[in-house]
Amino acid sequence: MNLALTVLNITAPVFLLAAVGFFWVKLGFEYRVQFVTRMAMTLAVPCLIFVALMQTEIAPEALAALSLASFVAYAIVMLATFLVVRLVGLDSRTYLAPLIFGNTGNLGLPLALFAFGEVGLGYAVVVFAVMAILSFTVGIWMVAGAGSFKKVISEPLVAATLLGALFLWQGWETPEFLTNALELVGQMAIPMMLITLGVAVARLETAAMTQAVLLSVVKLVICGAAGWAAAVAFGLDPIAAGVLIVQVATPVAVTSYLIAEKYGADAQPVAGLVVASTLLSVIALPLILAFVI
């Protein structure tokens, strides 16, 4: 009973905020996703990442181990997903990237914060950064047939991660007034991302949901197993292991749909995956949290 209540306390704020965005759109109110997303990814999330890394008390060695474990986990997911897509005969341009990369920002960061506190958030931003780097390079190559290393370097969240890691390694801190300002801006990120997630899901049009549900279950099993295997292989501490498993197992990100639209892949099946996997996560993520806590 206590465990169930703990998991509910962790997950309820996440899905309630997403529900705010969902019903906001359904009631006919305006919500400019492009503006909010740009503000979140250009300003709020980089500030959140930088302050979280700068202030974390996690040993640099532990963060390095988690970074390597994250790359290995995603490598396992890529291999397993490639085999599934080939065996089933699906279009790799459409299905491969969405089944690999999850919503480590909108869902993963707040879940890590609510479940494991500030230490968990420090770990989560590392996994988020690894996913972002892979998504903007390998992920875009899967969809468009060309990588985008220049885009990775220009992403504010990548710069914030590298700068935060430098401050952590050197033991530096920004002046208190600047830290307070950055922290205040960063606090916008999580509610903005969750509400935007709900808005985006509410606006998606989907079809062929049976296939989307089955693929979402396959993605969840592969990603959860890969996260657990990488955590065990690198001997991560319980919090780092829990964060890695949760982050890798997050549902398909809305950005996968946007990338499919931009680069000419079949976007409607991706939209179905976003909706199906997000709805599945309402049940699956609490169960995963119950397992890792």
Disulfide bonds with the S-S distance in Angstrom:
none
